[in-house]
């Protein structure tokens, strides 16, 4: 995807973050340290955390 296409598809940070959440929710995530797959979004940090370890995923 070119930069111009990216900007057209994601014109602001809020839309980009929402699409990222949808993608991660659909595809899933695995904790690289513990292998856990349960996660939640922490709104105060606007980031994903692994439920069993309370560890932030980047």
mmJSON file of the N, C-alpha and C atoms, coordinates in Angstrom:
{"data_MODEL":{"atom_site":{
"group_PDB":["ATOM","ATOM","ATOM","ATOM","ATOM","ATOM","ATOM","ATOM","ATOM","ATOM","ATOM","ATOM","ATOM","ATOM","ATOM","ATOM","ATOM","ATOM","ATOM","ATOM","ATOM","ATOM","ATOM","ATOM","ATOM","ATOM","ATOM","ATOM","ATOM","ATOM","ATOM","ATOM","ATOM","ATOM","ATOM","ATOM","ATOM","ATOM","ATOM","ATOM","ATOM","ATOM","ATOM","ATOM","ATOM","ATOM","ATOM","ATOM","ATOM","ATOM","ATOM","ATOM","ATOM","ATOM","ATOM","ATOM","ATOM","ATOM","ATOM","ATOM","ATOM","ATOM","ATOM","ATOM","ATOM","ATOM","ATOM","ATOM","ATOM","ATOM","ATOM","ATOM","ATOM","ATOM","ATOM","ATOM","ATOM","ATOM","ATOM","ATOM","ATOM","ATOM","ATOM","ATOM","ATOM","ATOM","ATOM","ATOM","ATOM","ATOM","ATOM","ATOM","ATOM","ATOM","ATOM","ATOM","ATOM","ATOM","ATOM","ATOM","ATOM","ATOM","ATOM","ATOM","ATOM","ATOM","ATOM","ATOM","ATOM","ATOM","ATOM","ATOM","ATOM","ATOM","ATOM","ATOM","ATOM","ATOM","ATOM","ATOM","ATOM","ATOM","ATOM","ATOM","ATOM","ATOM","ATOM","ATOM","ATOM","ATOM","ATOM","ATOM","ATOM","ATOM","ATOM","ATOM","ATOM","ATOM","ATOM","ATOM","ATOM","ATOM","ATOM","ATOM","ATOM","ATOM","ATOM","ATOM","ATOM","ATOM","ATOM","ATOM","ATOM","ATOM","ATOM","ATOM","ATOM","ATOM","ATOM","ATOM","ATOM","ATOM","ATOM","ATOM","ATOM","ATOM","ATOM","ATOM","ATOM","ATOM","ATOM","ATOM","ATOM","ATOM"],
"id":[1,2,3,4,5,6,7,8,9,10,11,12,13,14,15,16,17,18,19,20,21,22,23,24,25,26,27,28,29,30,31,32,33,34,35,36,37,38,39,40,41,42,43,44,45,46,47,48,49,50,51,52,53,54,55,56,57,58,59,60,61,62,63,64,65,66,67,68,69,70,71,72,73,74,75,76,77,78,79,80,81,82,83,84,85,86,87,88,89,90,91,92,93,94,95,96,97,98,99,100,101,102,103,104,105,106,107,108,109,110,111,112,113,114,115,116,117,118,119,120,121,122,123,124,125,126,127,128,129,130,131,132,133,134,135,136,137,138,139,140,141,142,143,144,145,146,147,148,149,150,151,152,153,154,155,156,157,158,159,160,161,162,163,164,165,166,167,168,169,170,171,172,173,174],
"type_symbol":["N","C","C","N","C","C","N","C","C","N","C","C","N","C","C","N","C","C","N","C","C","N","C","C","N","C","C","N","C","C","N","C","C","N","C","C","N","C","C","N","C","C","N","C","C","N","C","C","N","C","C","N","C","C","N","C","C","N","C","C","N","C","C","N","C","C","N","C","C","N","C","C","N","C","C","N","C","C","N","C","C","N","C","C","N","C","C","N","C","C","N","C","C","N","C","C","N","C","C","N","C","C","N","C","C","N","C","C","N","C","C","N","C","C","N","C","C","N","C","C","N","C","C","N","C","C","N","C","C","N","C","C","N","C","C","N","C","C","N","C","C","N","C","C","N","C","C","N","C","C","N","C","C","N","C","C","N","C","C","N","C","C","N","C","C","N","C","C","N","C","C","N","C","C"],
"label_atom_id":["N","CA","C","N","CA","C","N","CA","C","N","CA","C","N","CA","C","N","CA","C","N","CA","C","N","CA","C","N","CA","C","N","CA","C","N","CA","C","N","CA","C","N","CA","C","N","CA","C","N","CA","C","N","CA","C","N","CA","C","N","CA","C","N","CA","C","N","CA","C","N","CA","C","N","CA","C","N","CA","C","N","CA","C","N","CA","C","N","CA","C","N","CA","C","N","CA","C","N","CA","C","N","CA","C","N","CA","C","N","CA","C","N","CA","C","N","CA","C","N","CA","C","N","CA","C","N","CA","C","N","CA","C","N","CA","C","N","CA","C","N","CA","C","N","CA","C","N","CA","C","N","CA","C","N","CA","C","N","CA","C","N","CA","C","N","CA","C","N","CA","C","N","CA","C","N","CA","C","N","CA","C","N","CA","C","N","CA","C","N","CA","C","N","CA","C","N","CA","C","N","CA","C"],
"label_alt_id":[null,null,null,null,null,null,null,null,null,null,null,null,null,null,null,null,null,null,null,null,null,null,null,null,null,null,null,null,null,null,null,null,null,null,null,null,null,null,null,null,null,null,null,null,null,null,null,null,null,null,null,null,null,null,null,null,null,null,null,null,null,null,null,null,null,null,null,null,null,null,null,null,null,null,null,null,null,null,null,null,null,null,null,null,null,null,null,null,null,null,null,null,null,null,null,null,null,null,null,null,null,null,null,null,null,null,null,null,null,null,null,null,null,null,null,null,null,null,null,null,null,null,null,null,null,null,null,null,null,null,null,null,null,null,null,null,null,null,null,null,null,null,null,null,null,null,null,null,null,null,null,null,null,null,null,null,null,null,null,null,null,null,null,null,null,null,null,null,null,null,null,null,null,null],
"label_comp_id":["UNK","UNK","UNK","UNK","UNK","UNK","UNK","UNK","UNK","UNK","UNK","UNK","UNK","UNK","UNK","UNK","UNK","UNK","UNK","UNK","UNK","UNK","UNK","UNK","UNK","UNK","UNK","UNK","UNK","UNK","UNK","UNK","UNK","UNK","UNK","UNK","UNK","UNK","UNK","UNK","UNK","UNK","UNK","UNK","UNK","UNK","UNK","UNK","UNK","UNK","UNK","UNK","UNK","UNK","UNK","UNK","UNK","UNK","UNK","UNK","UNK","UNK","UNK","UNK","UNK","UNK","UNK","UNK","UNK","UNK","UNK","UNK","UNK","UNK","UNK","UNK","UNK","UNK","UNK","UNK","UNK","UNK","UNK","UNK","UNK","UNK","UNK","UNK","UNK","UNK","UNK","UNK","UNK","UNK","UNK","UNK","UNK","UNK","UNK","UNK","UNK","UNK","UNK","UNK","UNK","UNK","UNK","UNK","UNK","UNK","UNK","UNK","UNK","UNK","UNK","UNK","UNK","UNK","UNK","UNK","UNK","UNK","UNK","UNK","UNK","UNK","UNK","UNK","UNK","UNK","UNK","UNK","UNK","UNK","UNK","UNK","UNK","UNK","UNK","UNK","UNK","UNK","UNK","UNK","UNK","UNK","UNK","UNK","UNK","UNK","UNK","UNK","UNK","UNK","UNK","UNK","UNK","UNK","UNK","UNK","UNK","UNK","UNK","UNK","UNK","UNK","UNK","UNK","UNK","UNK","UNK","UNK","UNK","UNK"],
"label_asym_id":["A","A","A","A","A","A","A","A","A","A","A","A","A","A","A","A","A","A","A","A","A","A","A","A","A","A","A","A","A","A","A","A","A","A","A","A","A","A","A","A","A","A","A","A","A","A","A","A","A","A","A","A","A","A","A","A","A","A","A","A","A","A","A","A","A","A","A","A","A","A","A","A","A","A","A","A","A","A","A","A","A","A","A","A","A","A","A","A","A","A","A","A","A","A","A","A","A","A","A","A","A","A","A","A","A","A","A","A","A","A","A","A","A","A","A","A","A","A","A","A","A","A","A","A","A","A","A","A","A","A","A","A","A","A","A","A","A","A","A","A","A","A","A","A","A","A","A","A","A","A","A","A","A","A","A","A","A","A","A","A","A","A","A","A","A","A","A","A","A","A","A","A","A","A"],
"label_entity_id":["1","1","1","1","1","1","1","1","1","1","1","1","1","1","1","1","1","1","1","1","1","1","1","1","1","1","1","1","1","1","1","1","1","1","1","1","1","1","1","1","1","1","1","1","1","1","1","1","1","1","1","1","1","1","1","1","1","1","1","1","1","1","1","1","1","1","1","1","1","1","1","1","1","1","1","1","1","1","1","1","1","1","1","1","1","1","1","1","1","1","1","1","1","1","1","1","1","1","1","1","1","1","1","1","1","1","1","1","1","1","1","1","1","1","1","1","1","1","1","1","1","1","1","1","1","1","1","1","1","1","1","1","1","1","1","1","1","1","1","1","1","1","1","1","1","1","1","1","1","1","1","1","1","1","1","1","1","1","1","1","1","1","1","1","1","1","1","1","1","1","1","1","1","1"],
"label_seq_id":[1,1,1,2,2,2,3,3,3,4,4,4,5,5,5,6,6,6,7,7,7,8,8,8,9,9,9,10,10,10,11,11,11,12,12,12,13,13,13,14,14,14,15,15,15,16,16,16,17,17,17,18,18,18,19,19,19,20,20,20,21,21,21,22,22,22,23,23,23,24,24,24,25,25,25,26,26,26,27,27,27,28,28,28,29,29,29,30,30,30,31,31,31,32,32,32,33,33,33,34,34,34,35,35,35,36,36,36,37,37,37,38,38,38,39,39,39,40,40,40,41,41,41,42,42,42,43,43,43,44,44,44,45,45,45,46,46,46,47,47,47,48,48,48,49,49,49,50,50,50,51,51,51,52,52,52,53,53,53,54,54,54,55,55,55,56,56,56,57,57,57,58,58,58],
"pdbx_PDB_ins_code":[null,null,null,null,null,null,null,null,null,null,null,null,null,null,null,null,null,null,null,null,null,null,null,null,null,null,null,null,null,null,null,null,null,null,null,null,null,null,null,null,null,null,null,null,null,null,null,null,null,null,null,null,null,null,null,null,null,null,null,null,null,null,null,null,null,null,null,null,null,null,null,null,null,null,null,null,null,null,null,null,null,null,null,null,null,null,null,null,null,null,null,null,null,null,null,null,null,null,null,null,null,null,null,null,null,null,null,null,null,null,null,null,null,null,null,null,null,null,null,null,null,null,null,null,null,null,null,null,null,null,null,null,null,null,null,null,null,null,null,null,null,null,null,null,null,null,null,null,null,null,null,null,null,null,null,null,null,null,null,null,null,null,null,null,null,null,null,null,null,null,null,null,null,null],
"Cartn_x":[0.854,0.0,0.904,0.61,1.391,0.955,1.77,1.451,0.16,-0.031,-1.263,-2.48,-2.412,-3.533,-3.797,-2.727,-2.871,-3.59,-3.184,-3.807,-5.271,-5.584,-6.984,-7.82,-7.251,-7.984,-8.088,-7.045,-6.992,-6.689,-7.687,-7.442,-7.091,-7.4,-7.021,-6.654,-6.08,-5.57,-6.687,-7.828,-8.946,-9.404,-9.55,-9.956,-8.889,-7.644,-6.534,-6.525,-6.676,-6.693,-7.87,-9.037,-10.216,-10.025,-9.48,-9.22,-8.2,-7.184,-6.185,-6.832,-7.718,-8.432,-9.26,-9.985,-10.794,-9.925,-8.802,-7.902,-7.34,-6.837,-6.266,-7.333,-8.555,-9.642,-10.01,-9.969,-10.319,-9.204,-7.987,-6.84,-6.411,-6.513,-6.083,-4.64,-4.27,-2.911,-2.453,-1.151,-0.558,0.567,0.566,1.614,2.944,3.937,5.222,5.974,5.67,6.387,5.725,4.374,3.67,2.803,2.547,1.726,0.228,-0.19,-1.616,-2.302,-3.599,-4.35,-5.493,-5.793,-6.848,-6.271,-7.0,-6.509,-7.659,-7.319,-8.306,-7.664,-8.516,-8.04,-8.141,-7.073,-7.067,-7.246,-8.402,-8.743,-7.86,-7.417,-6.595,-5.252,-4.765,-3.503,-3.744,-4.993,-5.364,-4.444,-4.326,-3.435,-4.004,-3.452,-3.884,-3.003,-3.627,-2.919,-3.296,-2.356,-2.622,-3.307,-4.438,-5.234,-4.501,-3.842,-3.238,-1.98,-1.298,-0.034,-0.138,-1.236,-1.397,-0.221,0.24,1.401,0.941,1.485,1.143,1.719,0.885,1.345,1.541,2.593,2.866,2.501],
"Cartn_y":[-1.168,0.0,1.236,2.15,3.379,4.325,5.303,6.279,7.019,7.366,8.073,7.19,5.911,4.993,4.843,4.763,4.636,5.847,7.041,8.275,8.361,7.893,7.892,6.915,5.756,4.729,5.065,5.695,6.04,7.528,8.373,9.823,10.416,9.699,10.22,9.076,9.42,8.434,7.567,8.142,7.396,6.268,6.538,5.522,4.439,4.828,3.882,2.96,3.509,2.704,1.734,2.198,1.335,0.162,0.41,-0.652,-1.649,-1.138,-1.993,-2.903,-2.337,-3.145,-4.235,-3.879,-4.862,-5.992,-5.629,-6.621,-7.543,-6.97,-7.782,-8.659,-8.155,-8.952,-10.12,-9.897,-10.932,-11.969,-11.519,-12.402,-13.047,-12.304,-12.798,-12.426,-12.577,-12.287,-13.4,-13.573,-14.542,-13.848,-13.981,-13.392,-14.051,-13.254,-13.828,-14.451,-14.021,-14.526,-15.769,-15.76,-16.836,-17.691,-17.231,-17.987,-17.838,-16.969,-16.752,-16.073,-16.378,-15.801,-14.894,-14.862,-13.984,-12.59,-11.598,-10.232,-9.264,-8.043,-6.981,-5.649,-4.677,-3.322,-2.464,-1.813,-0.899,0.511,1.079,2.372,3.516,3.443,4.539,4.629,3.493,3.48,3.291,2.967,2.699,1.646,0.515,-0.541,-1.897,-2.94,-4.301,-4.933,-5.674,-6.366,-7.845,-8.692,-10.116,-10.299,-11.003,-11.134,-11.843,-12.94,-13.733,-13.104,-12.248,-11.679,-10.183,-9.567,-8.112,-7.392,-7.963,-7.424,-6.757,-5.588,-4.827,-5.483,-5.572,-6.047,-4.86,-4.828,-3.718,-4.094],
"Cartn_z":[0.0,0.0,0.0,-0.853,-0.911,0.214,0.486,1.527,1.199,-0.043,-0.451,-0.202,-0.549,-0.307,1.189,1.969,3.417,3.994,3.579,4.083,3.659,2.464,2.013,2.835,3.141,3.885,5.374,5.916,7.338,7.49,7.302,7.296,8.658,9.749,11.058,12.001,13.119,14.07,14.65,14.919,15.5,14.574,13.301,12.332,12.226,12.227,12.145,13.367,14.558,15.78,15.79,15.363,15.351,14.391,13.233,12.269,12.828,13.522,14.151,15.195,16.025,17.029,16.369,15.316,14.597,14.049,13.463,12.885,13.963,15.055,16.122,16.771,16.87,17.429,16.528,15.243,14.266,14.121,13.953,13.745,15.056,16.139,17.435,17.724,18.972,19.403,20.332,20.399,21.311,22.067,23.37,24.19,23.836,23.424,23.045,24.221,25.426,26.601,27.192,27.307,27.982,27.069,25.857,24.921,25.116,26.035,26.286,25.113,24.943,23.828,24.272,25.563,26.07,26.272,25.793,25.883,26.106,26.473,26.638,26.282,25.984,25.666,26.911,27.27,28.399,27.853,28.098,27.507,27.999,29.246,29.764,29.053,28.54,27.799,26.305,25.951,24.558,23.947,24.682,24.245,24.647,24.085,24.343,25.412,26.331,27.397,27.379,27.788,27.955,29.294,29.313,30.54,31.672,31.401,32.466,33.063,32.314,32.779,33.066,32.668,32.786,32.131,31.027,30.315,29.029,28.771,27.568,26.324,25.28,23.976,23.072,22.357,21.437,20.034],
"occupancy":[1.0,1.0,1.0,1.0,1.0,1.0,1.0,1.0,1.0,1.0,1.0,1.0,1.0,1.0,1.0,1.0,1.0,1.0,1.0,1.0,1.0,1.0,1.0,1.0,1.0,1.0,1.0,1.0,1.0,1.0,1.0,1.0,1.0,1.0,1.0,1.0,1.0,1.0,1.0,1.0,1.0,1.0,1.0,1.0,1.0,1.0,1.0,1.0,1.0,1.0,1.0,1.0,1.0,1.0,1.0,1.0,1.0,1.0,1.0,1.0,1.0,1.0,1.0,1.0,1.0,1.0,1.0,1.0,1.0,1.0,1.0,1.0,1.0,1.0,1.0,1.0,1.0,1.0,1.0,1.0,1.0,1.0,1.0,1.0,1.0,1.0,1.0,1.0,1.0,1.0,1.0,1.0,1.0,1.0,1.0,1.0,1.0,1.0,1.0,1.0,1.0,1.0,1.0,1.0,1.0,1.0,1.0,1.0,1.0,1.0,1.0,1.0,1.0,1.0,1.0,1.0,1.0,1.0,1.0,1.0,1.0,1.0,1.0,1.0,1.0,1.0,1.0,1.0,1.0,1.0,1.0,1.0,1.0,1.0,1.0,1.0,1.0,1.0,1.0,1.0,1.0,1.0,1.0,1.0,1.0,1.0,1.0,1.0,1.0,1.0,1.0,1.0,1.0,1.0,1.0,1.0,1.0,1.0,1.0,1.0,1.0,1.0,1.0,1.0,1.0,1.0,1.0,1.0,1.0,1.0,1.0,1.0,1.0,1.0],
"B_iso_or_equiv":[0.0,0.0,0.0,0.0,0.0,0.0,0.0,0.0,0.0,0.0,0.0,0.0,0.0,0.0,0.0,0.0,0.0,0.0,0.0,0.0,0.0,0.0,0.0,0.0,0.0,0.0,0.0,0.0,0.0,0.0,0.0,0.0,0.0,0.0,0.0,0.0,0.0,0.0,0.0,0.0,0.0,0.0,0.0,0.0,0.0,0.0,0.0,0.0,0.0,0.0,0.0,0.0,0.0,0.0,0.0,0.0,0.0,0.0,0.0,0.0,0.0,0.0,0.0,0.0,0.0,0.0,0.0,0.0,0.0,0.0,0.0,0.0,0.0,0.0,0.0,0.0,0.0,0.0,0.0,0.0,0.0,0.0,0.0,0.0,0.0,0.0,0.0,0.0,0.0,0.0,0.0,0.0,0.0,0.0,0.0,0.0,0.0,0.0,0.0,0.0,0.0,0.0,0.0,0.0,0.0,0.0,0.0,0.0,0.0,0.0,0.0,0.0,0.0,0.0,0.0,0.0,0.0,0.0,0.0,0.0,0.0,0.0,0.0,0.0,0.0,0.0,0.0,0.0,0.0,0.0,0.0,0.0,0.0,0.0,0.0,0.0,0.0,0.0,0.0,0.0,0.0,0.0,0.0,0.0,0.0,0.0,0.0,0.0,0.0,0.0,0.0,0.0,0.0,0.0,0.0,0.0,0.0,0.0,0.0,0.0,0.0,0.0,0.0,0.0,0.0,0.0,0.0,0.0,0.0,0.0,0.0,0.0,0.0,0.0],
"pdbx_formal_charge":[null,null,null,null,null,null,null,null,null,null,null,null,null,null,null,null,null,null,null,null,null,null,null,null,null,null,null,null,null,null,null,null,null,null,null,null,null,null,null,null,null,null,null,null,null,null,null,null,null,null,null,null,null,null,null,null,null,null,null,null,null,null,null,null,null,null,null,null,null,null,null,null,null,null,null,null,null,null,null,null,null,null,null,null,null,null,null,null,null,null,null,null,null,null,null,null,null,null,null,null,null,null,null,null,null,null,null,null,null,null,null,null,null,null,null,null,null,null,null,null,null,null,null,null,null,null,null,null,null,null,null,null,null,null,null,null,null,null,null,null,null,null,null,null,null,null,null,null,null,null,null,null,null,null,null,null,null,null,null,null,null,null,null,null,null,null,null,null,null,null,null,null,null,null],
"auth_seq_id":[1,1,1,2,2,2,3,3,3,4,4,4,5,5,5,6,6,6,7,7,7,8,8,8,9,9,9,10,10,10,11,11,11,12,12,12,13,13,13,14,14,14,15,15,15,16,16,16,17,17,17,18,18,18,19,19,19,20,20,20,21,21,21,22,22,22,23,23,23,24,24,24,25,25,25,26,26,26,27,27,27,28,28,28,29,29,29,30,30,30,31,31,31,32,32,32,33,33,33,34,34,34,35,35,35,36,36,36,37,37,37,38,38,38,39,39,39,40,40,40,41,41,41,42,42,42,43,43,43,44,44,44,45,45,45,46,46,46,47,47,47,48,48,48,49,49,49,50,50,50,51,51,51,52,52,52,53,53,53,54,54,54,55,55,55,56,56,56,57,57,57,58,58,58],
"auth_comp_id":["UNK","UNK","UNK","UNK","UNK","UNK","UNK","UNK","UNK","UNK","UNK","UNK","UNK","UNK","UNK","UNK","UNK","UNK","UNK","UNK","UNK","UNK","UNK","UNK","UNK","UNK","UNK","UNK","UNK","UNK","UNK","UNK","UNK","UNK","UNK","UNK","UNK","UNK","UNK","UNK","UNK","UNK","UNK","UNK","UNK","UNK","UNK","UNK","UNK","UNK","UNK","UNK","UNK","UNK","UNK","UNK","UNK","UNK","UNK","UNK","UNK","UNK","UNK","UNK","UNK","UNK","UNK","UNK","UNK","UNK","UNK","UNK","UNK","UNK","UNK","UNK","UNK","UNK","UNK","UNK","UNK","UNK","UNK","UNK","UNK","UNK","UNK","UNK","UNK","UNK","UNK","UNK","UNK","UNK","UNK","UNK","UNK","UNK","UNK","UNK","UNK","UNK","UNK","UNK","UNK","UNK","UNK","UNK","UNK","UNK","UNK","UNK","UNK","UNK","UNK","UNK","UNK","UNK","UNK","UNK","UNK","UNK","UNK","UNK","UNK","UNK","UNK","UNK","UNK","UNK","UNK","UNK","UNK","UNK","UNK","UNK","UNK","UNK","UNK","UNK","UNK","UNK","UNK","UNK","UNK","UNK","UNK","UNK","UNK","UNK","UNK","UNK","UNK","UNK","UNK","UNK","UNK","UNK","UNK","UNK","UNK","UNK","UNK","UNK","UNK","UNK","UNK","UNK","UNK","UNK","UNK","UNK","UNK","UNK"],
"auth_asym_id":["A","A","A","A","A","A","A","A","A","A","A","A","A","A","A","A","A","A","A","A","A","A","A","A","A","A","A","A","A","A","A","A","A","A","A","A","A","A","A","A","A","A","A","A","A","A","A","A","A","A","A","A","A","A","A","A","A","A","A","A","A","A","A","A","A","A","A","A","A","A","A","A","A","A","A","A","A","A","A","A","A","A","A","A","A","A","A","A","A","A","A","A","A","A","A","A","A","A","A","A","A","A","A","A","A","A","A","A","A","A","A","A","A","A","A","A","A","A","A","A","A","A","A","A","A","A","A","A","A","A","A","A","A","A","A","A","A","A","A","A","A","A","A","A","A","A","A","A","A","A","A","A","A","A","A","A","A","A","A","A","A","A","A","A","A","A","A","A","A","A","A","A","A","A"],
"auth_atom_id":["N","CA","C","N","CA","C","N","CA","C","N","CA","C","N","CA","C","N","CA","C","N","CA","C","N","CA","C","N","CA","C","N","CA","C","N","CA","C","N","CA","C","N","CA","C","N","CA","C","N","CA","C","N","CA","C","N","CA","C","N","CA","C","N","CA","C","N","CA","C","N","CA","C","N","CA","C","N","CA","C","N","CA","C","N","CA","C","N","CA","C","N","CA","C","N","CA","C","N","CA","C","N","CA","C","N","CA","C","N","CA","C","N","CA","C","N","CA","C","N","CA","C","N","CA","C","N","CA","C","N","CA","C","N","CA","C","N","CA","C","N","CA","C","N","CA","C","N","CA","C","N","CA","C","N","CA","C","N","CA","C","N","CA","C","N","CA","C","N","CA","C","N","CA","C","N","CA","C","N","CA","C","N","CA","C","N","CA","C","N","CA","C","N","CA","C","N","CA","C","N","CA","C"],
"pdbx_PDB_model_num":[1,1,1,1,1,1,1,1,1,1,1,1,1,1,1,1,1,1,1,1,1,1,1,1,1,1,1,1,1,1,1,1,1,1,1,1,1,1,1,1,1,1,1,1,1,1,1,1,1,1,1,1,1,1,1,1,1,1,1,1,1,1,1,1,1,1,1,1,1,1,1,1,1,1,1,1,1,1,1,1,1,1,1,1,1,1,1,1,1,1,1,1,1,1,1,1,1,1,1,1,1,1,1,1,1,1,1,1,1,1,1,1,1,1,1,1,1,1,1,1,1,1,1,1,1,1,1,1,1,1,1,1,1,1,1,1,1,1,1,1,1,1,1,1,1,1,1,1,1,1,1,1,1,1,1,1,1,1,1,1,1,1,1,1,1,1,1,1,1,1,1,1,1,1]
}}}
